[in-house]
C-alpha cells in the first residue's frame, strides 16, 4: 500500500524547511499586516494586495490568487483579528515557500471557481477559473504553509528578548514553550 502523499516528506524535514523560511522573514515590531505585506512585496518586486471579502458559508477561510500583475490575498471580514492574521500568514507562507499550486482537474477547478465567483463577483469567470486552477496545493504544501504561519505568528506575539517563566510555573507549561522552539535573535 502506498503511503499518503503528505507522509512522503518526513515531518522533520518539513519542520526544518518551515523554520528556515520563517527565520528568513523580517517582521515589523509591533506587527502591522499592511506594513508587513508592503515590505514583503517590495522585497519580492511584485505587488501583494490584501482583499477583505464577505465570505459566504462554506467558502475557504483565505485564498491566495496569483495573476501576471500581482498576488492577491483574500481574507474574510467576518472573523476575529487573530484569525485574519493567521490566514494572512498562512497565505504568505505559500508565497514564501514558492508554492505554485497545481491543476486540480475539472472537478476541483469547478468547485474552487464557484467559491471564487462568490468571493470575487467583480472578476470575470475566466480569470477566476484560470487563477484558481493553479492554486490547489498538495497536503504537504498546506502543512508547510501552516507551519510557517504558526512560526511567524509565534514571533508576532512573543517579545524579541526571551523571558523566563514566572516562579512556580508548572513544568508542563514550561515544556509547552518548546513546541515551536525559542526564537533565535
N, C-alpha and C positions, 0 to 999 in steps of 0.2 A: 504494500500500500504506500502510495506516495505521500510525503509529508506536505501539510498545507503550505501554501506559498509564504505565509507570514513566518513560518518556522525555518525557512531556508537560510535566512540571515541570522546567525546566532545573536542572542539577546545581548551578549557582552559587546559585540562589535557595533550593534545598533546604539547602545548607550554611549559607547566611545565616540562614535561619529556625531551623535546628538550633542554631546558635551563639547566636542571640538567646534562644531558650528555655533553653539550658544556662546562659548567663551570668546569667539572672534567678534561678537557683536558689542558695540558700544551703546549703552542705554543712557538717555538723558536722566539726570538727577535734579529734581524729582522727575519721575516718569511722566511724560506727556505724549499721548498717542500721535498727535499731529506732528510734533517735533521729531519724534522717533521715525515716523514714516517719511517725513521730508528729508531727514538726514540719510536714511537708507536709499531713498530714490536718488539723491544726489550722488551717493557712493556708487550706485549701480548704473548711473547715467540713463535712467529710464523712469518716467513718471509712475507713481503709485497713487491711485485715487481711492479714498475711503468713501464708501457709499452706504449711508444708512438706509435701510429699507423696512417697510412694514411687511414682515414675513407672514404669509398665510400658514395655517395649521398644516403640519406635515412637511413644510419646506425645510431645506437644510439650514442649520444654525448659521453657517457662514459659507462664503463662496469666494474663491479666487478665480478671476477671469483674466486671461492674458490676450491682448489683441496686438496688432502690429504697432499701435500707438502707445499703449500703456498697460499697466497691470491694475486691475480693479479688485478691491476687497469689499465685498458686500457683507454687512452685518445687520442683525435685527435691532430695531429700536425698542421693541417691547420686551427687553430683558434687563438684568441688572448691569451696572457698570463693570463689576468684576467679571461677569460672563462675557460682556462685549470685549473687554481687554483680552481675555483668554482666546476668544475667537480670532481677534486681530493677530495675536501672537502665533496662533496655530497656522493661519493662512500665510503669515510672514515666514513661518517655518518651512512651508512648501517652497517659497521663493528662495530662502537661504540655502536650502538643501538641493536646489536645482531640479526639483520635481517638475516634469513637463506633462505628466498625465499620459493617458493612453486612450485610444479609441475604444469606447465601451461597447461598440456594436450597436445595431439598430435599436434594440430594446432599451439599453442603458441610456442612449442619447435621447430617445423619445421621452423617457421619464424625466431626465435632467432638463431637457428643453422645456417641458411643460412647467416645471418648477421655475425655471429661468424666466419664462414669459410672465408668470405671476409676480416674480420679484422685480422684473425689469420690463414693464409693459411698453416703455418708450423705445426699446431696441427691436430691430427687425427680427422676425423668427429665424431668418437665415443666419444672421450674426450670432444669435443665441445658440443655434444648432452647431455652427462651426466652432465657436469658442468652447461650449460645454462638451463637445465631442472630444476635446483634448484635455479635459480636466477631471477625468476619472482616475483616481490614484489607486495604486495597489495597497493592500493592507499593510505591507511593510512601510510604504511611504506615509500612510496615515499615522502609523505608530511613531515613525521618526519625527514627523511634524508635531505630533502631540508631545513627544518628549522634549523637543526644542522649545515648544511653547511653555511647558511646565518649568523647564530650567530657566528660561527668561523671566517667567512670572515670579519665580523664587527670588531672582535678583532684583526685581522691581520692588518687592515688599521687604527685602532684607537689607539692612544697612551695609555699607561698604566695609565697615570695620566689624569683624566677628565679635560677638558678645558671648560671655559665659552665661549659662542659665542661672537664675537666682538660686541661692542656697535652699536646699530642701526639695528641689525639683526631682521627682522620681526618675530612676534610671530609664524607665520605658519612654518617658518624654524626651530625655537626652538622646536616646537611640533614634527616636523619630527624626531628629535633625539630620541624621546620617542618610536618610532615604535618598536625598538628592545630592548630598555631599556639601561640604563647605565651599563657599565662593572663594576663589583664589584671586588676590588683588592683581 
